[in-house]
Amino acid sequence: MNTTSTFNPALEGYLSEHEMARIRGVKERTLRAERARGEGPPYIVLNRRVLYPEPDWRDYLRLQVRKPVRSAPFHQFGART
């Protein structure tokens, strides 16, 4: 998979900021804000270009999965029966 807009074999397996935003369904501005807060997927900066290494961004996305929690029976919340 060519993951950078200008193909460079040395960068195969990295996503550009634009591609990461598209995959996550957010704006590039959101990624920048997350980086400024120390949040979001791991990244590297190469010549002022932000790149997301494939194993790291896949792990990040995998960790974002949330499983539904079975709700407790109604009476456990203090309701009178």
N, C-alpha and C positions, 0 to 999 in steps of 0.2 A: 504494500500500500504506500503510495506516495503521500506522505503526511505533511510535506511542506510545499508552499506555493511555488517556489523555485527549486526544482529537484537538485539536491546535492546528496550523493550517496553517503557522505559522512553524517548527514542529519536524518537518515532514514530511521523511523521509529520515534520521531519527535513530532508534536503538533504545534502549529503556529497559534498565536493568540486568537486569531480569527477562527481557526478550526476548532479550538477548544470552546470558544463561545458558542459556536454553532452546535457542537455536540451537547453541551449543557443547556442550550436554550436560553442563554443569557447574553447580554451585551458585553462587548469588550471592556466597556467602562466598569462593569460589575467585576470582571476579573482584576482590573487594575485596583479597584477599591479593596478587594479581598487581599491582594498582595500587600497593599499598604497597611492593612490591619493584621498581617501575618496569618491570614486564613487562606482557604482554597487549596487547589492541588499543588503539589511540588512542581517547581519550574527551575530552569536555568536561564541565565542571560548571556547571550553570545553576541558581541558587537552591538549592544543595545537592542537586540532582538530577543524577545521572551519566547522560550520554547518549553514545551511540556513533554518530558520523557514518557514513552509509552507504558512501561511497567508501572511507573508511579501514578500516572493519571488514571490508569485502569484500576489500580488499588484504591485510589481516592474515591472513584465513583462507586466501587464495590462497598466501601465503608459507609456510603450515603444511603444504602438500602435500609428502609425501616419496615419492620414487620409489625403487623397490627397486633395489638394487645387485646386479648379477650377481656371484655368488660366484666367487672365484678357483678354478682347478683345485686338486684335493686336494694335489697334489705341491708346490704353492707354499707350503704351510704347514709344511714341514719333515717331512712324512711320508715314510717310506721306501717306494720302489716296488719 
